[in-house]
Amino acid sequence: MSRTKLNLAMARMVGVAIVATVGLAGCATYKEEFATINSRLDQLDTRVQNAAQSAESANQSARQANQRLDQIESRVQALEAAPRRQPRG
């Protein structure tokens, strides 16, 4: 083989090695980015679940408060409908 062909072959091998190295480095970067994104998604999922639990708890408290108000409302209506009492004295 002539010296030019050897140099060309060597240059191709070096080029392929460089492309492979850059490609693998890019994969590592993407893996890190995906890991970061997945971590953030997990955090958001946890926050959403906590918010949903808090909303459900608030909803139950509101239902209980509405039931108490309904009970008080019937008592208030009964008192308003009752005849007025004459003051003593």
Jmol script that loads the backbone (N, CA, C; Angstrom):
load data "model"
ATOM      1  N   MET A   1       0.835  -1.173   0.000  1.00  0.00           N
ATOM      2  CA  MET A   1       0.000   0.000   0.000  1.00  0.00           C
ATOM      3  C   MET A   1       0.881   1.237   0.000  1.00  0.00           C
ATOM      4  N   SER A   2       0.452   2.229  -0.710  1.00  0.00           N
ATOM      5  CA  SER A   2       1.250   3.449  -0.756  1.00  0.00           C
ATOM      6  C   SER A   2       1.047   4.249   0.519  1.00  0.00           C
ATOM      7  N   ARG A   3       1.953   5.129   0.738  1.00  0.00           N
ATOM      8  CA  ARG A   3       1.924   5.936   1.956  1.00  0.00           C
ATOM      9  C   ARG A   3       0.659   6.802   1.996  1.00  0.00           C
ATOM     10  N   THR A   4       0.203   7.303   0.867  1.00  0.00           N
ATOM     11  CA  THR A   4      -0.991   8.130   0.801  1.00  0.00           C
ATOM     12  C   THR A   4      -2.221   7.322   1.198  1.00  0.00           C
ATOM     13  N   LYS A   5      -2.288   6.078   0.720  1.00  0.00           N
ATOM     14  CA  LYS A   5      -3.437   5.235   1.063  1.00  0.00           C
ATOM     15  C   LYS A   5      -3.426   4.898   2.549  1.00  0.00           C
ATOM     16  N   LEU A   6      -2.241   4.662   3.104  1.00  0.00           N
ATOM     17  CA  LEU A   6      -2.142   4.389   4.536  1.00  0.00           C
ATOM     18  C   LEU A   6      -2.582   5.609   5.347  1.00  0.00           C
ATOM     19  N   ASN A   7      -2.127   6.779   4.926  1.00  0.00           N
ATOM     20  CA  ASN A   7      -2.530   8.011   5.631  1.00  0.00           C
ATOM     21  C   ASN A   7      -4.039   8.228   5.532  1.00  0.00           C
ATOM     22  N   LEU A   8      -4.604   7.943   4.353  1.00  0.00           N
ATOM     23  CA  LEU A   8      -6.041   8.091   4.168  1.00  0.00           C
ATOM     24  C   LEU A   8      -6.810   7.104   5.051  1.00  0.00           C
ATOM     25  N   ALA A   9      -6.337   5.874   5.102  1.00  0.00           N
ATOM     26  CA  ALA A   9      -6.976   4.858   5.943  1.00  0.00           C
ATOM     27  C   ALA A   9      -6.884   5.257   7.415  1.00  0.00           C
ATOM     28  N   MET A  10      -5.721   5.750   7.815  1.00  0.00           N
ATOM     29  CA  MET A  10      -5.530   6.176   9.209  1.00  0.00           C
ATOM     30  C   MET A  10      -6.451   7.360   9.521  1.00  0.00           C
ATOM     31  N   ALA A  11      -6.559   8.288   8.574  1.00  0.00           N
ATOM     32  CA  ALA A  11      -7.426   9.445   8.775  1.00  0.00           C
ATOM     33  C   ALA A  11      -8.881   9.012   8.915  1.00  0.00           C
ATOM     34  N   ARG A  12      -9.286   8.034   8.123  1.00  0.00           N
ATOM     35  CA  ARG A  12     -10.661   7.518   8.243  1.00  0.00           C
ATOM     36  C   ARG A  12     -10.895   6.889   9.605  1.00  0.00           C
ATOM     37  N   MET A  13      -9.928   6.098  10.061  1.00  0.00           N
ATOM     38  CA  MET A  13     -10.080   5.446  11.370  1.00  0.00           C
ATOM     39  C   MET A  13     -10.174   6.481  12.491  1.00  0.00           C
ATOM     40  N   VAL A  14      -9.335   7.502  12.406  1.00  0.00           N
ATOM     41  CA  VAL A  14      -9.366   8.562  13.419  1.00  0.00           C
ATOM     42  C   VAL A  14     -10.701   9.304  13.350  1.00  0.00           C
ATOM     43  N   GLY A  15     -11.175   9.563  12.127  1.00  0.00           N
ATOM     44  CA  GLY A  15     -12.467  10.231  11.966  1.00  0.00           C
ATOM     45  C   GLY A  15     -13.601   9.416  12.553  1.00  0.00           C
ATOM     46  N   VAL A  16     -13.595   8.101  12.291  1.00  0.00           N
ATOM     47  CA  VAL A  16     -14.638   7.234  12.840  1.00  0.00           C
ATOM     48  C   VAL A  16     -14.553   7.217  14.361  1.00  0.00           C
ATOM     49  N   ALA A  17     -13.343   7.179  14.904  1.00  0.00           N
ATOM     50  CA  ALA A  17     -13.172   7.177  16.359  1.00  0.00           C
ATOM     51  C   ALA A  17     -13.693   8.472  16.966  1.00  0.00           C
ATOM     52  N   ILE A  18     -13.426   9.579  16.303  1.00  0.00           N
ATOM     53  CA  ILE A  18     -13.898  10.878  16.820  1.00  0.00           C
ATOM     54  C   ILE A  18     -15.425  10.938  16.784  1.00  0.00           C
ATOM     55  N   VAL A  19     -16.009  10.515  15.689  1.00  0.00           N
ATOM     56  CA  VAL A  19     -17.476  10.523  15.576  1.00  0.00           C
ATOM     57  C   VAL A  19     -18.093   9.616  16.628  1.00  0.00           C
ATOM     58  N   ALA A  20     -17.505   8.441  16.833  1.00  0.00           N
ATOM     59  CA  ALA A  20     -18.032   7.508  17.830  1.00  0.00           C
ATOM     60  C   ALA A  20     -17.932   8.099  19.231  1.00  0.00           C
ATOM     61  N   THR A  21     -16.804   8.757  19.526  1.00  0.00           N
ATOM     62  CA  THR A  21     -16.613   9.355  20.848  1.00  0.00           C
ATOM     63  C   THR A  21     -17.613  10.479  21.084  1.00  0.00           C
ATOM     64  N   VAL A  22     -17.777  11.333  20.089  1.00  0.00           N
ATOM     65  CA  VAL A  22     -18.734  12.442  20.212  1.00  0.00           C
ATOM     66  C   VAL A  22     -20.148  11.885  20.343  1.00  0.00           C
ATOM     67  N   GLY A  23     -20.453  10.852  19.579  1.00  0.00           N
ATOM     68  CA  GLY A  23     -21.784  10.242  19.664  1.00  0.00           C
ATOM     69  C   GLY A  23     -22.062   9.663  21.033  1.00  0.00           C
ATOM     70  N   LEU A  24     -21.079   8.971  21.597  1.00  0.00           N
ATOM     71  CA  LEU A  24     -21.260   8.390  22.938  1.00  0.00           C
ATOM     72  C   LEU A  24     -21.357   9.474  23.998  1.00  0.00           C
ATOM     73  N   ALA A  25     -20.572  10.527  23.831  1.00  0.00           N
ATOM     74  CA  ALA A  25     -20.652  11.636  24.788  1.00  0.00           C
ATOM     75  C   ALA A  25     -22.031  12.277  24.724  1.00  0.00           C
ATOM     76  N   GLY A  26     -22.592  12.368  23.523  1.00  0.00           N
ATOM     77  CA  GLY A  26     -23.936  12.918  23.380  1.00  0.00           C
ATOM     78  C   GLY A  26     -24.960  12.049  24.073  1.00  0.00           C
ATOM     79  N   CYS A  27     -24.807  10.749  23.990  1.00  0.00           N
ATOM     80  CA  CYS A  27     -25.733   9.837  24.663  1.00  0.00           C
ATOM     81  C   CYS A  27     -25.683  10.036  26.168  1.00  0.00           C
ATOM     82  N   ALA A  28     -24.468  10.200  26.700  1.00  0.00           N
ATOM     83  CA  ALA A  28     -24.331  10.413  28.138  1.00  0.00           C
ATOM     84  C   ALA A  28     -25.026  11.701  28.543  1.00  0.00           C
ATOM     85  N   THR A  29     -24.902  12.738  27.727  1.00  0.00           N
ATOM     86  CA  THR A  29     -25.562  14.009  28.028  1.00  0.00           C
ATOM     87  C   THR A  29     -27.072  13.831  28.024  1.00  0.00           C
ATOM     88  N   TYR A  30     -27.580  13.112  27.034  1.00  0.00           N
ATOM     89  CA  TYR A  30     -29.013  12.879  26.991  1.00  0.00           C
ATOM     90  C   TYR A  30     -29.479  12.066  28.188  1.00  0.00           C
ATOM     91  N   LYS A  31     -28.692  11.088  28.593  1.00  0.00           N
ATOM     92  CA  LYS A  31     -29.069  10.290  29.765  1.00  0.00           C
ATOM     93  C   LYS A  31     -29.171  11.168  30.996  1.00  0.00           C
ATOM     94  N   GLU A  32     -28.213  12.083  31.148  1.00  0.00           N
ATOM     95  CA  GLU A  32     -28.256  12.996  32.294  1.00  0.00           C
ATOM     96  C   GLU A  32     -29.469  13.912  32.211  1.00  0.00           C
ATOM     97  N   GLU A  33     -29.763  14.406  31.011  1.00  0.00           N
ATOM     98  CA  GLU A  33     -30.922  15.281  30.845  1.00  0.00           C
ATOM     99  C   GLU A  33     -32.216  14.532  31.126  1.00  0.00           C
ATOM    100  N   PHE A  34     -32.317  13.303  30.635  1.00  0.00           N
ATOM    101  CA  PHE A  34     -33.517  12.510  30.903  1.00  0.00           C
ATOM    102  C   PHE A  34     -33.646  12.208  32.392  1.00  0.00           C
ATOM    103  N   ALA A  35     -32.525  11.928  33.046  1.00  0.00           N
ATOM    104  CA  ALA A  35     -32.570  11.669  34.491  1.00  0.00           C
ATOM    105  C   ALA A  35     -33.049  12.913  35.230  1.00  0.00           C
ATOM    106  N   THR A  36     -32.567  14.078  34.818  1.00  0.00           N
ATOM    107  CA  THR A  36     -32.996  15.327  35.451  1.00  0.00           C
ATOM    108  C   THR A  36     -34.482  15.569  35.214  1.00  0.00           C
ATOM    109  N   ILE A  37     -34.915  15.359  33.986  1.00  0.00           N
ATOM    110  CA  ILE A  37     -36.332  15.555  33.656  1.00  0.00           C
ATOM    111  C   ILE A  37     -37.203  14.570  34.428  1.00  0.00           C
ATOM    112  N   ASN A  38     -36.793  13.318  34.488  1.00  0.00           N
ATOM    113  CA  ASN A  38     -37.562  12.316  35.227  1.00  0.00           C
ATOM    114  C   ASN A  38     -37.645  12.664  36.704  1.00  0.00           C
ATOM    115  N   SER A  39     -36.560  13.161  37.262  1.00  0.00           N
ATOM    116  CA  SER A  39     -36.565  13.567  38.667  1.00  0.00           C
ATOM    117  C   SER A  39     -37.551  14.708  38.894  1.00  0.00           C
ATOM    118  N   ARG A  40     -37.541  15.686  37.995  1.00  0.00           N
ATOM    119  CA  ARG A  40     -38.475  16.807  38.127  1.00  0.00           C
ATOM    120  C   ARG A  40     -39.913  16.342  37.969  1.00  0.00           C
ATOM    121  N   LEU A  41     -40.146  15.405  37.038  1.00  0.00           N
ATOM    122  CA  LEU A  41     -41.502  14.873  36.864  1.00  0.00           C
ATOM    123  C   LEU A  41     -41.962  14.131  38.112  1.00  0.00           C
ATOM    124  N   ASP A  42     -41.056  13.379  38.740  1.00  0.00           N
ATOM    125  CA  ASP A  42     -41.404  12.683  39.975  1.00  0.00           C
ATOM    126  C   ASP A  42     -41.779  13.672  41.070  1.00  0.00           C
ATOM    127  N   GLN A  43     -41.010  14.770  41.162  1.00  0.00           N
ATOM    128  CA  GLN A  43     -41.326  15.792  42.164  1.00  0.00           C
ATOM    129  C   GLN A  43     -42.684  16.421  41.897  1.00  0.00           C
ATOM    130  N   LEU A  44     -42.958  16.721  40.631  1.00  0.00           N
ATOM    131  CA  LEU A  44     -44.258  17.302  40.285  1.00  0.00           C
ATOM    132  C   LEU A  44     -45.388  16.332  40.575  1.00  0.00           C
ATOM    133  N   ASP A  45     -45.169  15.059  40.289  1.00  0.00           N
ATOM    134  CA  ASP A  45     -46.191  14.045  40.558  1.00  0.00           C
ATOM    135  C   ASP A  45     -46.492  13.987  42.048  1.00  0.00           C
ATOM    136  N   THR A  46     -45.447  14.051  42.870  1.00  0.00           N
ATOM    137  CA  THR A  46     -45.642  14.043  44.322  1.00  0.00           C
ATOM    138  C   THR A  46     -46.431  15.267  44.768  1.00  0.00           C
ATOM    139  N   ARG A  47     -46.098  16.432  44.203  1.00  0.00           N
ATOM    140  CA  ARG A  47     -46.825  17.658  44.563  1.00  0.00           C
ATOM    141  C   ARG A  47     -48.290  17.571  44.155  1.00  0.00           C
ATOM    142  N   VAL A  48     -48.539  17.023  42.984  1.00  0.00           N
ATOM    143  CA  VAL A  48     -49.920  16.900  42.509  1.00  0.00           C
ATOM    144  C   VAL A  48     -50.699  15.950  43.413  1.00  0.00           C
ATOM    145  N   GLN A  49     -50.083  14.836  43.791  1.00  0.00           N
ATOM    146  CA  GLN A  49     -50.772  13.902  44.683  1.00  0.00           C
ATOM    147  C   GLN A  49     -51.067  14.540  46.032  1.00  0.00           C
ATOM    148  N   ASN A  50     -50.105  15.293  46.563  1.00  0.00           N
ATOM    149  CA  ASN A  50     -50.332  15.985  47.837  1.00  0.00           C
ATOM    150  C   ASN A  50     -51.443  17.019  47.711  1.00  0.00           C
ATOM    151  N   ALA A  51     -51.450  17.742  46.606  1.00  0.00           N
ATOM    152  CA  ALA A  51     -52.502  18.743  46.391  1.00  0.00           C
ATOM    153  C   ALA A  51     -53.861  18.076  46.269  1.00  0.00           C
ATOM    154  N   ALA A  52     -53.913  16.932  45.599  1.00  0.00           N
ATOM    155  CA  ALA A  52     -55.180  16.211  45.461  1.00  0.00           C
ATOM    156  C   ALA A  52     -55.682  15.736  46.826  1.00  0.00           C
ATOM    157  N   GLN A  53     -54.771  15.254  47.661  1.00  0.00           N
ATOM    158  CA  GLN A  53     -55.170  14.820  49.005  1.00  0.00           C
ATOM    159  C   GLN A  53     -55.657  16.003  49.833  1.00  0.00           C
ATOM    160  N   SER A  54     -54.968  17.133  49.712  1.00  0.00           N
ATOM    161  CA  SER A  54     -55.393  18.325  50.446  1.00  0.00           C
ATOM    162  C   SER A  54     -56.757  18.801  49.965  1.00  0.00           C
ATOM    163  N   ALA A  55     -56.979  18.753  48.657  1.00  0.00           N
ATOM    164  CA  ALA A  55     -58.268  19.170  48.113  1.00  0.00           C
ATOM    165  C   ALA A  55     -59.376  18.234  48.586  1.00  0.00           C
ATOM    166  N   GLU A  56     -59.113  16.950  48.629  1.00  0.00           N
ATOM    167  CA  GLU A  56     -60.126  15.998  49.104  1.00  0.00           C
ATOM    168  C   GLU A  56     -60.440  16.242  50.579  1.00  0.00           C
ATOM    169  N   SER A  57     -59.414  16.515  51.363  1.00  0.00           N
ATOM    170  CA  SER A  57     -59.626  16.807  52.785  1.00  0.00           C
ATOM    171  C   SER A  57     -60.447  18.088  52.955  1.00  0.00           C
ATOM    172  N   ALA A  58     -60.133  19.106  52.179  1.00  0.00           N
ATOM    173  CA  ALA A  58     -60.892  20.359  52.247  1.00  0.00           C
ATOM    174  C   ALA A  58     -62.332  20.142  51.803  1.00  0.00           C
ATOM    175  N   ASN A  59     -62.527  19.292  50.797  1.00  0.00           N
ATOM    176  CA  ASN A  59     -63.870  18.992  50.316  1.00  0.00           C
ATOM    177  C   ASN A  59     -64.692  18.300  51.413  1.00  0.00           C
ATOM    178  N   GLN A  60     -64.084  17.364  52.111  1.00  0.00           N
ATOM    179  CA  GLN A  60     -64.789  16.676  53.195  1.00  0.00           C
ATOM    180  C   GLN A  60     -65.128  17.646  54.320  1.00  0.00           C
ATOM    181  N   SER A  61     -64.200  18.538  54.646  1.00  0.00           N
ATOM    182  CA  SER A  61     -64.464  19.536  55.690  1.00  0.00           C
ATOM    183  C   SER A  61     -65.604  20.460  55.269  1.00  0.00           C
ATOM    184  N   ALA A  62     -65.634  20.838  54.012  1.00  0.00           N
ATOM    185  CA  ALA A  62     -66.708  21.703  53.521  1.00  0.00           C
ATOM    186  C   ALA A  62     -68.051  20.984  53.581  1.00  0.00           C
ATOM    187  N   ARG A  63     -68.071  19.718  53.252  1.00  0.00           N
ATOM    188  CA  ARG A  63     -69.324  18.949  53.339  1.00  0.00           C
ATOM    189  C   ARG A  63     -69.830  18.894  54.772  1.00  0.00           C
ATOM    190  N   GLN A  64     -68.912  18.650  55.715  1.00  0.00           N
ATOM    191  CA  GLN A  64     -69.314  18.606  57.125  1.00  0.00           C
ATOM    192  C   GLN A  64     -69.838  19.967  57.576  1.00  0.00           C
ATOM    193  N   ALA A  65     -69.174  21.027  57.148  1.00  0.00           N
ATOM    194  CA  ALA A  65     -69.623  22.374  57.516  1.00  0.00           C
ATOM    195  C   ALA A  65     -70.999  22.656  56.924  1.00  0.00           C
ATOM    196  N   ASN A  66     -71.229  22.232  55.693  1.00  0.00           N
ATOM    197  CA  ASN A  66     -72.547  22.429  55.080  1.00  0.00           C
ATOM    198  C   ASN A  66     -73.625  21.649  55.811  1.00  0.00           C
ATOM    199  N   GLN A  67     -73.319  20.440  56.267  1.00  0.00           N
ATOM    200  CA  GLN A  67     -74.292  19.655  57.036  1.00  0.00           C
ATOM    201  C   GLN A  67     -74.630  20.364  58.342  1.00  0.00           C
ATOM    202  N   ARG A  68     -73.611  20.912  59.010  1.00  0.00           N
ATOM    203  CA  ARG A  68     -73.868  21.644  60.263  1.00  0.00           C
ATOM    204  C   ARG A  68     -74.718  22.887  59.997  1.00  0.00           C
ATOM    205  N   LEU A  69     -74.417  23.575  58.883  1.00  0.00           N
ATOM    206  CA  LEU A  69     -75.220  24.757  58.537  1.00  0.00           C
ATOM    207  C   LEU A  69     -76.664  24.371  58.241  1.00  0.00           C
ATOM    208  N   ASP A  70     -76.865  23.257  57.568  1.00  0.00           N
ATOM    209  CA  ASP A  70     -78.231  22.800  57.296  1.00  0.00           C
ATOM    210  C   ASP A  70     -78.974  22.514  58.596  1.00  0.00           C
ATOM    211  N   GLN A  71     -78.291  21.903  59.560  1.00  0.00           N
ATOM    212  CA  GLN A  71     -78.924  21.623  60.853  1.00  0.00           C
ATOM    213  C   GLN A  71     -79.266  22.920  61.587  1.00  0.00           C
ATOM    214  N   ILE A  72     -78.347  23.863  61.550  1.00  0.00           N
ATOM    215  CA  ILE A  72     -78.597  25.144  62.217  1.00  0.00           C
ATOM    216  C   ILE A  72     -79.720  25.898  61.512  1.00  0.00           C
ATOM    217  N   GLU A  73     -79.757  25.829  60.180  1.00  0.00           N
ATOM    218  CA  GLU A  73     -80.792  26.520  59.416  1.00  0.00           C
ATOM    219  C   GLU A  73     -82.183  26.058  59.835  1.00  0.00           C
ATOM    220  N   SER A  74     -82.352  24.766  60.000  1.00  0.00           N
ATOM    221  CA  SER A  74     -83.684  24.266  60.410  1.00  0.00           C
ATOM    222  C   SER A  74     -84.039  24.771  61.805  1.00  0.00           C
ATOM    223  N   ARG A  75     -83.073  24.873  62.699  1.00  0.00           N
ATOM    224  CA  ARG A  75     -83.344  25.400  64.045  1.00  0.00           C
ATOM    225  C   ARG A  75     -83.709  26.879  63.986  1.00  0.00           C
ATOM    226  N   VAL A  76     -82.980  27.628  63.156  1.00  0.00           N
ATOM    227  CA  VAL A  76     -83.258  29.059  63.026  1.00  0.00           C
ATOM    228  C   VAL A  76     -84.661  29.274  62.457  1.00  0.00           C
ATOM    229  N   GLN A  77     -85.031  28.501  61.451  1.00  0.00           N
ATOM    230  CA  GLN A  77     -86.367  28.626  60.875  1.00  0.00           C
ATOM    231  C   GLN A  77     -87.438  28.289  61.904  1.00  0.00           C
ATOM    232  N   ALA A  78     -87.186  27.280  62.731  1.00  0.00           N
ATOM    233  CA  ALA A  78     -88.156  26.917  63.762  1.00  0.00           C
ATOM    234  C   ALA A  78     -88.312  28.045  64.784  1.00  0.00           C
ATOM    235  N   LEU A  79     -87.209  28.668  65.167  1.00  0.00           N
ATOM    236  CA  LEU A  79     -87.278  29.777  66.125  1.00  0.00           C
ATOM    237  C   LEU A  79     -87.973  30.995  65.529  1.00  0.00           C
ATOM    238  N   GLU A  80     -87.724  31.259  64.253  1.00  0.00           N
ATOM    239  CA  GLU A  80     -88.365  32.402  63.619  1.00  0.00           C
ATOM    240  C   GLU A  80     -89.864  32.173  63.444  1.00  0.00           C
ATOM    241  N   ALA A  81     -90.268  30.933  63.258  1.00  0.00           N
ATOM    242  CA  ALA A  81     -91.688  30.622  63.052  1.00  0.00           C
ATOM    243  C   ALA A  81     -92.447  30.547  64.367  1.00  0.00           C
ATOM    244  N   ALA A  82     -91.759  30.403  65.479  1.00  0.00           N
ATOM    245  CA  ALA A  82     -92.430  30.268  66.778  1.00  0.00           C
ATOM    246  C   ALA A  82     -93.075  31.597  67.162  1.00  0.00           C
ATOM    247  N   PRO A  83     -94.219  31.548  67.853  1.00  0.00           N
ATOM    248  CA  PRO A  83     -94.860  32.792  68.289  1.00  0.00           C
ATOM    249  C   PRO A  83     -93.970  33.547  69.278  1.00  0.00           C
ATOM    250  N   ARG A  84     -94.099  34.871  69.214  1.00  0.00           N
ATOM    251  CA  ARG A  84     -93.295  35.707  70.104  1.00  0.00           C
ATOM    252  C   ARG A  84     -93.808  35.567  71.531  1.00  0.00           C
ATOM    253  N   ARG A  85     -92.862  35.532  72.451  1.00  0.00           N
ATOM    254  CA  ARG A  85     -93.242  35.444  73.845  1.00  0.00           C
ATOM    255  C   ARG A  85     -93.422  36.838  74.435  1.00  0.00           C
ATOM    256  N   GLN A  86     -94.381  36.944  75.299  1.00  0.00           N
ATOM    257  CA  GLN A  86     -94.634  38.222  75.977  1.00  0.00           C
ATOM    258  C   GLN A  86     -93.594  38.420  77.051  1.00  0.00           C
ATOM    259  N   PRO A  87     -93.010  39.622  77.126  1.00  0.00           N
ATOM    260  CA  PRO A  87     -92.035  39.856  78.202  1.00  0.00           C
ATOM    261  C   PRO A  87     -92.736  39.856  79.555  1.00  0.00           C
ATOM    262  N   ARG A  88     -92.062  39.422  80.555  1.00  0.00           N
ATOM    263  CA  ARG A  88     -92.614  39.412  81.908  1.00  0.00           C
ATOM    264  C   ARG A  88     -92.448  40.790  82.522  1.00  0.00           C
ATOM    265  N   GLY A  89     -93.372  41.066  83.365  1.00  0.00           N
ATOM    266  CA  GLY A  89     -93.174  42.272  84.116  1.00  0.00           C
ATOM    267  C   GLY A  89     -94.167  43.279  84.012  1.00  0.00           C
TER     268      GLY A  89
END
end "model"
wireframe off; spacefill off
backbone 0.3
color backbone group
